[in-house]
Amino acid sequence: MLEKLQKIVEDTLGVTDLDITPDTHIINDLNADSLDVVELIMAIEESFDVSIDDSEAEKMETVGDLINHLQNLQ
């Protein structure tokens, strides 16, 4: 799952020079703004065929948070 998320983050945010780990902070480490986060969540929803509530998305700060949430949805 991490590898798939890494690819989505790289494709959506254009980040290729960072080692994306579960501890990677979406805003601080990836320099994502609010629009980037929305686009990232939409790409994740499409790739994993899930729906993430806006209130839940706001709580996710790291790639690990995304992984945990996706695992709970499956």
C-alpha positions as CSV (number, residue, x, y, z in Angstrom):
1,M,0.0,0.0,0.0
2,L,2.9,2.4,0.8
3,E,4.3,1.9,-2.7
4,K,1.0,2.7,-4.3
5,L,0.6,5.8,-2.2
6,Q,4.1,6.9,-3.0
7,K,3.3,6.8,-6.7
8,I,0.0,8.7,-6.2
9,V,1.9,11.4,-4.1
10,E,4.6,11.7,-6.7
11,D,2.2,11.9,-9.6
12,T,-0.2,14.3,-7.9
13,L,2.2,16.6,-6.2
14,G,5.2,16.3,-8.6
15,V,7.4,15.2,-5.7
16,T,10.3,13.0,-6.9
17,D,13.3,14.0,-4.8
18,L,12.0,12.9,-1.4
19,D,11.9,9.5,0.3
20,I,8.2,9.2,1.1
21,T,7.7,7.3,4.3
22,P,4.7,6.8,6.7
23,D,6.2,9.7,8.7
24,T,6.2,12.1,5.8
25,H,4.1,15.1,6.6
26,I,1.9,16.0,3.7
27,I,2.0,19.8,4.2
28,N,5.4,20.4,5.9
29,D,7.5,17.8,4.1
30,L,5.8,17.8,0.7
31,N,5.0,21.5,0.6
32,A,1.4,20.8,-0.3
33,D,-1.2,23.6,-0.1
34,S,-4.9,23.1,0.5
35,L,-5.7,22.6,-3.2
36,D,-2.9,20.0,-3.4
37,V,-4.3,18.1,-0.5
38,V,-7.8,18.1,-2.1
39,E,-6.3,16.8,-5.4
40,L,-4.3,14.2,-3.5
41,I,-7.4,12.9,-1.6
42,M,-9.3,12.7,-4.9
43,A,-6.5,10.7,-6.5
44,I,-6.4,8.4,-3.6
45,E,-10.2,7.9,-3.6
46,E,-10.1,7.1,-7.3
47,S,-7.1,4.7,-7.1
48,F,-8.4,2.8,-4.1
49,D,-12.1,3.1,-5.0
50,V,-13.0,4.6,-1.6
51,S,-14.7,7.7,-0.3
52,I,-12.9,9.8,2.3
53,D,-15.1,12.3,4.2
54,D,-13.8,15.9,4.3
55,S,-13.8,15.8,8.1
56,E,-11.6,12.7,8.1
57,A,-9.3,14.1,5.4
58,E,-8.7,17.2,7.5
59,K,-7.3,15.0,10.3
60,M,-4.7,13.3,8.1
61,E,-1.3,14.9,8.4
62,T,1.1,12.2,7.4
63,V,1.3,9.5,4.7
64,G,1.0,7.0,7.7
65,D,-2.4,8.6,8.6
66,L,-3.5,8.0,5.0
67,I,-2.4,4.4,5.2
68,N,-4.2,3.8,8.5
69,H,-7.4,5.3,7.2
70,L,-7.3,3.2,4.0
71,Q,-6.7,0.1,6.0
72,N,-9.7,0.9,8.2
73,L,-11.9,1.3,5.1
74,Q,-11.0,-2.1,3.7
